[in-house]
Amino acid sequence: MSRVVPVLPVPPVVPPRAGPLEARMAELAGRRVPFVKATVVRARRPASARPGDTALVLADGRIEGFVGGVCAEATVRVQALRTLRDGESLLLRISPEETADGTGEPVVEEGAVSVCNPCLSGGELEIFLEPLRPAPRVLVLGESPIARTLLDFGPALGYAISSVSGADALGTPGAETLTGTHAVVIASHGRDEERALLSAVRAGVPYVGLVASPRRGAAVLAGLAHELDEEQRARVRTPAGLWIGARTPGEIALSILAEVVQTVRSPTTEAVVTEGAAEATVAGPGTVTATDPVCGMEVAGSAATTPYSDAGGAGRQWFCCPSCREAYEKDPMRHTRARAADTEAGAP
């Protein structure tokens, strides 16, 4: 007689609840706000941060989360904002010891940078910086076969390509915002072209393409001479697309997207769109790169996030932490002269 083995019920798998930082990341991504995720991957004691500690660095320099004390944060802020601009992930090594070349300058390797931070209490940190920027955004005006094919290419490219209808969909109150948009392609074959072109060009969209024959495209731009100057009209690509001998709607759409990619991946475009999206969605002014006159650290200066002082008459000075600011304000002239002497001697 066979023995019956009871089958125990399998408990349902409950996914872990997202923490506050994960929820914040989802919120920022949903609003198309660029940011950097900073994760501590190694810590040598004494260090206040531990492997797994995570923070988000916003485009205005604010840090949400924890990856170390104020001195470590100052270095993380500078390097994170650089990765946000160039879009490349980076392993950041922070140590109180001199860098390998002995100059005190950051040592850059492929995929990594080592920084001497004299403010650290003796420990070392390695922090992985991952820039998370929204997918390139392309708006397509029109319902032509070329317009529909452009939309079909979106998932394969990893681009956020969406359709808008009518010129009122661009640049009017309550309409589709052009902030953070990389490209606008007008493929409506004569419908609402002028108003759409005006909105896109005036908004500073990096790529503005008009699907038209050379003759009709030139006529449309000539009709805008009283609204746009010569330089602005020259920014409109018409006929839209790189010359590859395209004939079918699919081939023409491919040539247009090739030209869009060429524009999107230029360093200038990526920086402009990232900064524009950040200014529109994240409160706070932009940042400037400066040197702390007390400890010599490179800092990303922002009135919203970075200690600063206007004492001493040498202009605004930025600091890695409140302690350096206090030391400076006790004798501004001494620190200003010392930094000037170091600069003349070739120190960082």
QUITARA-V399055 format. One record per residue. N is the residue number from 1. RES is the residue in three letters. SS is DSSP state (~ for helix, > for strand, _ for the rest). PSI is psi in radians with two decimals (* if undefined). Layout:
n-><N N>
res-><RES RES>
ss-><SS SS>
psi-><PSI PSI>
//
This chain:
n-><1 2 3 4 5 6 7 8 9 10 11 12 13 14 15 16 17 18 19 20 21 22 23 24 25 26 27 28 29 30 31 32 33 34 35 36 37 38 39 40 41 42 43 44 45 46 47 48 49 50 51 52 53 54 55 56 57 58 59 60 61 62 63 64 65 66 67 68 69 70 71 72 73 74 75 76 77 78 79 80 81 82 83 84 85 86 87 88 89 90 91 92 93 94 95 96 97 98 99 100 101 102 103 104 105 106 107 108 109 110 111 112 113 114 115 116 117 118 119 120 121 122 123 124 125 126 127 128 129 130 131 132 133 134 135 136 137 138 139 140 141 142 143 144 145 146 147 148 149 150 151 152 153 154 155 156 157 158 159 160 161 162 163 164 165 166 167 168 169 170 171 172 173 174 175 176 177 178 179 180 181 182 183 184 185 186 187 188 189 190 191 192 193 194 195 196 197 198 199 200 201 202 203 204 205 206 207 208 209 210 211 212 213 214 215 216 217 218 219 220 221 222 223 224 225 226 227 228 229 230 231 232 233 234 235 236 237 238 239 240 241 242 243 244 245 246 247 248 249 250 251 252 253 254 255 256 257 258 259 260 261 262 263 264 265 266 267 268 269 270 271 272 273 274 275 276 277 278 279 280 281 282 283 284 285 286 287 288 289 290 291 292 293 294 295 296 297 298 299 300 301 302 303 304 305 306 307 308 309 310 311 312 313 314 315 316 317 318 319 320 321 322 323 324 325 326 327 328 329 330 331 332 333 334 335 336 337 338 339 340 341 342 343 344 345 346 347 348>
res-><MET SER ARG VAL VAL PRO VAL LEU PRO VAL PRO PRO VAL VAL PRO PRO ARG ALA GLY PRO LEU GLU ALA ARG MET ALA GLU LEU ALA GLY ARG ARG VAL PRO PHE VAL LYS ALA THR VAL VAL ARG ALA ARG ARG PRO ALA SER ALA ARG PRO GLY ASP THR ALA LEU VAL LEU ALA ASP GLY ARG ILE GLU GLY PHE VAL GLY GLY VAL CYS ALA GLU ALA THR VAL ARG VAL GLN ALA LEU ARG THR LEU ARG ASP GLY GLU SER LEU LEU LEU ARG ILE SER PRO GLU GLU THR ALA ASP GLY THR GLY GLU PRO VAL VAL GLU GLU GLY ALA VAL SER VAL CYS ASN PRO CYS LEU SER GLY GLY GLU LEU GLU ILE PHE LEU GLU PRO LEU ARG PRO ALA PRO ARG VAL LEU VAL LEU GLY GLU SER PRO ILE ALA ARG THR LEU LEU ASP PHE GLY PRO ALA LEU GLY TYR ALA ILE SER SER VAL SER GLY ALA ASP ALA LEU GLY THR PRO GLY ALA GLU THR LEU THR GLY THR HIS ALA VAL VAL ILE ALA SER HIS GLY ARG ASP GLU GLU ARG ALA LEU LEU SER ALA VAL ARG ALA GLY VAL PRO TYR VAL GLY LEU VAL ALA SER PRO ARG ARG GLY ALA ALA VAL LEU ALA GLY LEU ALA HIS GLU LEU ASP GLU GLU GLN ARG ALA ARG VAL ARG THR PRO ALA GLY LEU TRP ILE GLY ALA ARG THR PRO GLY GLU ILE ALA LEU SER ILE LEU ALA GLU VAL VAL GLN THR VAL ARG SER PRO THR THR GLU ALA VAL VAL THR GLU GLY ALA ALA GLU ALA THR VAL ALA GLY PRO GLY THR VAL THR ALA THR ASP PRO VAL CYS GLY MET GLU VAL ALA GLY SER ALA ALA THR THR PRO TYR SER ASP ALA GLY GLY ALA GLY ARG GLN TRP PHE CYS CYS PRO SER CYS ARG GLU ALA TYR GLU LYS ASP PRO MET ARG HIS THR ARG ALA ARG ALA ALA ASP THR GLU ALA GLY ALA PRO>
ss-><_ _ _ _ _ _ _ _ _ _ _ _ _ _ _ _ _ _ _ ~ ~ ~ ~ ~ ~ ~ ~ ~ ~ ~ _ _ _ _ > > > > > > > > > > _ _ _ _ _ _ _ _ _ > > > > > _ _ _ _ > > > _ _ _ _ ~ ~ ~ ~ ~ ~ ~ ~ ~ ~ ~ ~ ~ ~ ~ ~ ~ _ _ _ > > > > > > _ _ _ _ _ _ _ _ _ _ _ > > > _ _ > > > > > _ _ _ _ _ _ _ > > > > > > > > > _ _ _ _ > > > > > _ _ _ ~ ~ ~ ~ ~ ~ ~ ~ ~ ~ ~ ~ ~ _ _ > > > > > _ _ ~ ~ ~ > _ _ _ _ _ > _ _ _ _ _ _ > > > > _ _ _ _ _ _ ~ ~ ~ ~ ~ ~ ~ ~ ~ ~ _ _ _ _ > > > > _ _ _ ~ ~ ~ ~ ~ ~ ~ ~ ~ _ _ _ _ _ _ _ ~ ~ ~ ~ ~ _ > > _ _ _ _ _ _ _ _ _ _ _ ~ ~ ~ ~ ~ ~ ~ ~ ~ ~ ~ ~ ~ ~ ~ ~ _ _ ~ ~ ~ ~ ~ ~ ~ ~ ~ ~ ~ ~ ~ ~ ~ _ _ _ _ _ _ > > > > _ _ _ _ _ _ > > > > _ _ _ _ _ _ > > _ ~ ~ ~ _ _ _ > > _ _ _ ~ ~ ~ ~ ~ ~ ~ ~ ~ _ ~ ~ ~ ~ ~ ~ ~ ~ ~ ~ ~ ~ ~ ~ _ _ _>
psi-><2.18 2.59 2.30 2.10 2.06 2.46 2.03 2.45 2.44 2.10 2.52 2.55 2.08 2.02 2.57 2.51 2.45 2.35 3.09 -0.66 -0.69 -0.70 -0.67 -0.69 -0.75 -0.68 -0.83 -0.74 -0.71 -0.51 0.08 0.74 2.16 2.52 2.98 2.30 2.10 2.16 2.21 2.12 -0.30 2.44 2.26 2.19 2.66 2.24 2.42 -0.43 2.74 2.68 2.34 -0.34 2.45 2.59 2.78 2.34 2.06 2.91 -0.31 0.12 -0.13 2.51 2.19 2.09 -2.87 2.20 0.34 3.11 -3.03 -0.61 -0.75 -0.69 -0.67 -0.74 -0.73 -0.72 -0.84 -0.87 -0.59 -0.71 -0.54 -0.73 -0.55 -0.60 -0.72 -0.20 0.14 2.29 2.74 2.46 2.06 2.15 2.18 2.19 2.60 -0.16 2.73 2.56 2.90 -0.56 -0.08 0.07 -0.30 -0.17 2.65 2.41 2.04 2.21 3.08 2.00 0.11 2.71 2.36 2.26 2.33 2.11 1.71 -0.21 -0.29 2.65 0.27 -0.29 3.12 2.64 2.51 2.18 2.23 2.17 2.09 1.85 2.28 1.75 2.57 2.63 2.52 2.33 2.20 2.22 2.34 2.14 2.15 2.88 0.43 2.91 -0.64 -0.75 -0.76 -0.65 -0.65 -0.73 -0.64 -0.49 -0.29 -0.97 -0.69 -0.62 -0.35 0.37 2.65 1.55 2.13 2.76 2.46 2.65 2.19 2.65 -0.46 -0.20 -0.16 2.24 0.29 2.74 2.30 0.04 -3.10 2.11 2.55 -0.04 2.27 0.14 2.30 -0.58 2.54 2.17 2.14 1.88 0.84 -0.02 0.96 -0.19 2.09 0.44 -0.81 -0.87 -0.67 -0.73 -0.77 -0.81 -0.79 -0.77 -0.79 -0.47 -0.13 0.43 2.25 -0.68 2.15 2.01 2.40 2.09 1.90 2.86 2.79 -0.70 -0.83 -0.65 -0.75 -0.65 -0.69 -0.78 -0.65 -0.60 -0.23 0.16 -0.50 -0.16 -0.60 2.48 3.09 -0.71 -0.71 -0.73 -0.58 -0.32 -0.26 2.14 1.96 2.26 2.41 2.46 2.64 2.61 1.90 0.22 0.43 2.50 -0.77 2.82 -0.69 -0.74 -0.69 -0.73 -0.70 -0.75 -0.62 -0.79 -0.55 -0.71 -0.63 -0.80 -0.74 -0.69 -0.80 -0.70 0.07 2.45 -0.64 -0.79 -0.79 -0.72 -0.76 -0.79 -0.73 -0.81 -0.67 -0.74 -0.67 -0.77 -0.59 -0.41 -0.25 2.19 2.61 2.70 3.03 3.11 2.74 2.59 2.27 3.00 2.24 2.09 -0.18 -0.98 -0.22 0.09 2.57 2.28 2.71 1.86 2.20 2.24 -0.42 -0.35 -0.29 2.32 2.42 2.90 2.47 0.19 2.70 -0.20 0.21 0.33 3.02 2.30 2.43 2.59 2.68 -0.46 2.86 -0.55 -0.72 -0.64 -0.74 -0.74 -0.69 -0.79 -0.29 -0.55 1.32 -0.71 -0.66 -0.82 -0.62 -0.76 -0.69 -0.74 -0.66 -0.70 -0.71 -0.70 -0.73 -0.54 -0.10 0.17 2.75 *>
//
